[in-house]
Structure formats: structure tokens, C-alpha cells
Amino acid sequence: MTTPWKVSFLDLSVHDDEERAELLAAVERVLRHGRIVLGPEHHQLETRLAQHHGRAYAVGCGSGSQALFLAFRAAGLGPGDEVIVPALSYIATANAVSLTGATPVFCDIGDDLNLDPKDLARCRTEKTKAVVPVHFTGKIADMAAINAFALEHDLRVIEDASQAFGAKRNGKPAGTFGHAACFSMNPMKVLAACGEAGFILCDEEVFKERLVTLRYNGTVNRETCVEPGPNGRLDTLQAAMLLVRLDRFHLLEQRRRAIAAYYHERLAPYVRVPREDPDCHDIYYTYTIQTDRRDALLAHLTEQGIECKIQHPILMPHQPYYAPLNSSVPHADQVIKKVLCIPANEKLTDAQIEVVADAIIAFFET
Ligand SMILES: Cc1ncc(COP(=O)(O)O)c(C=O)c1O
């Protein structure tokens, strides 16, 4: 089916012949050796991901949502506990807290669209056990301030790094700032599987062992059940393809950052562009601009055949399930009316990104 868009937001087909051949060869290898469940590629991927981040362990999971749930359970979160999360994230962040029986407490966000450390004190109570910063859009949250607060109040920090594989702050990669970190590798992510996948990073062996138990129905040695858990294992076929994608990651990263640099230069006079601080290396999972004229701009770009998204138009605290908590997140309420994600994926051609920039500039100049 051909896309009706002149510039689509995302294209999940594999255009690059070399990449497609490598992915197919990886699938072929798994089909031939037949160790489909927790096969050698699964183990290789976990080892590579742990090494890549300089952490002791990576535990593969069925999705980013599973990774969050398993990490929260392994951290001992449960009924009666409160967990601070930012107002702006994909709903999986809050849901994973709720699924443990704990209660998410919604913190306001800063201009970087991440959890605002200045709002942490308001959110904390005697029941608070953990903070979950989300590195939204592929920019790492202010981890120095968040970790200082967590240390002062003896809180666990579990990063939701789903959108930030490859991002760095002060040279440290996303996923190395908290007790544990969770990643999604769903097909939309920058490091993407060809289906659902996720992983968790941690350093403590006991924590890792509990994750491994929890991710397969709470069983030890796959037979003896010591606590209830889901089946949250990572698929070996996905692991095999992710190994290919991991080797090619630097190419994606370069292209995403080049597109972002182009947009920065052309769009900064017209809209608020994502600000990359000198100590940051952002990964641009999304390229999110902000403007007071967002709705009119969105209509104009749609009319021009340019597919854009608002991520996520309903803040987590305002979702019907969480609305009864009556959370107050005034800055997030303002910001969410202004944000717009424009196409910025690595498959776009130079001509396409020029079309996007020209259309935005034309909107503001007429
Ligand atoms: C910030 C964040 N957390 C969690 C998730 C959930 O990941 P998954 O879709 O792999 O379950 C996502 C995915 O969109 C996400 O962006």
C-alpha cells in the first residue's frame, strides 16, 4: 500500500539492501540452530548491551512495558508505596507502577520536557519509595539533581530510558544513572526490533537474579515457582536481529543528529527547537518543536502531506484511570498544548527534510 503522505512520520520497512540481507541471515541462523527460546543470540545480546553501557547485567524482556514492570517488582515496589513519575511519558510508565499495586505520583516537567527536579519535594511523602525519570524524546533528564534528591530521601531511581538508547550526559550513557534502567526496543525506537522487545540494566546480582525469576512466571530453574510473574522473556529471533541493528546503530545516530542539526538551524527563528546543552548528546527519538500556534501549524503541515504527531496529547495524570488522583501539573498542562513532533527519522532524504523545514517556515512567514 502506498502512503498518502509526501513525508511520513515513520517508515518501518527496511530500505537498505545490506541491512535487509544481514537481518535475513540472522533469522536464517536461528531457524537452522533451532534454539528458539533463550537461544545463543539472546545471551549474546544481553552481554553486548551490558558491555555497551558498562553495567554488570542486561536482562532481555518481551517489551519496554514488561521491563518497567519487572524492574519495579524486583525493586520490591507494591501496595502502599508511592512512585514519582513525570506527567509526560507514554502511559506504560505509570501503568507499570500501578500493575505492581503501588501508586504513581505525577511530577511536573521542565522546559526540557523531562521530570522537573524542583517539583520533587512537593511530590514526596513518607510512602515514596522510588523515582522514575523518563528521558523523554531521547534527552537525558537532569540526573544530577534527581539523584541528589533520591540520595537525600533514600529513594530508588529506576530510569525509563525507553526513548534514549545512545543518548549521553557528561559522557555517561542513558541507562547508567539509576539503580536500574529500562529500555524499549519496539519498532518505533531508535534501536528497534522487528517486533516487541525490551531490556533492563542493573549492577546487583541479587536484583538480576530476581528479574530472571520474575520474567518467567516467577520460576527458578524454569520449574519451581517462588512468586507470581508474567512470561516476559525476549524472543531469540528479535535478539538475533537486534544484534545486527546494534552494529549499525552508529549510522542511525549520525543521521538522526544530522537531521536535528539541519532543523535547529533552519527552524530556530520560528519555533522553540529542542535545546541541546553542551554536556548532552541527545538522540532525537523525536524532534519535538514548541509553538503557541501548534494546532494551526499541524493543520498546515497535514494539508501539505507532512505527517506529524503529538506525543502524548493526554498527559498521564489526565488519563481517565489516573484523573481521580487530581494531580497538579500546571507547566505540563501548558507545554502539552505547544508540542509537535515533526518527521525526523533516519530514512528521510535531504529533499524530504527540506520540504518539512520549508513548509514550517512558509507557515510563519505568510
Ligand atoms: C517512555 C516509554 N516508556 C515505556 C514504553 C513502553 O515500551 P514498549 O512499547 O516496548 O512496551 C515506551 C514505548 O513507547 C516509552 O516511550
Ligand as a Chemical Component Dictionary entry (heavy atoms), coordinates in Angstrom:
data_LIG
# 
_chem_comp.id                   LIG 
_chem_comp.type                 NON-POLYMER 
_chem_comp.pdbx_formal_charge   0 
_chem_comp.three_letter_code    LIG 
# 
loop_
_chem_comp_atom.comp_id 
_chem_comp_atom.atom_id 
_chem_comp_atom.alt_atom_id 
_chem_comp_atom.type_symbol 
_chem_comp_atom.charge 
_chem_comp_atom.model_Cartn_x 
_chem_comp_atom.model_Cartn_y 
_chem_comp_atom.model_Cartn_z 
_chem_comp_atom.pdbx_ordinal 
LIG C1 C1 C 0 8.955 6.319  27.682 1  
LIG C2 C2 C 0 8.403 4.964  27.345 2  
LIG N1 N1 N 0 8.216 4.065  28.329 3  
LIG C3 C3 C 0 7.759 2.830  28.074 4  
LIG C4 C4 C 0 7.440 2.431  26.800 5  
LIG C5 C5 C 0 6.871 1.067  26.573 6  
LIG O1 O1 O 0 7.681 0.297  25.724 7  
LIG P1 P1 P 0 7.054 -0.893 24.865 8  
LIG O2 O2 O 0 6.238 -0.286 23.771 9  
LIG O3 O3 O 0 8.267 -1.599 24.328 10 
LIG O4 O4 O 0 6.265 -1.730 25.776 11 
LIG C6 C6 C 0 7.614 3.320  25.740 12 
LIG C7 C7 C 0 7.271 2.922  24.364 13 
LIG O5 O5 O 0 6.676 3.589  23.598 14 
LIG C8 C8 C 0 8.102 4.625  26.020 15 
LIG O6 O6 O 0 8.289 5.526  25.034 16 
# 
loop_
_chem_comp_bond.comp_id 
_chem_comp_bond.atom_id_1 
_chem_comp_bond.atom_id_2 
_chem_comp_bond.value_order 
_chem_comp_bond.pdbx_ordinal 
LIG C1 C2 SING 1  
LIG C2 N1 SING 2  
LIG C2 C8 DOUB 3  
LIG N1 C3 DOUB 4  
LIG C3 C4 SING 5  
LIG C4 C5 SING 6  
LIG C4 C6 DOUB 7  
LIG C5 O1 SING 8  
LIG O1 P1 SING 9  
LIG P1 O2 DOUB 10 
LIG P1 O3 SING 11 
LIG P1 O4 SING 12 
LIG C6 C7 SING 13 
LIG C6 C8 SING 14 
LIG C7 O5 DOUB 15 
LIG C8 O6 SING 16 
# 
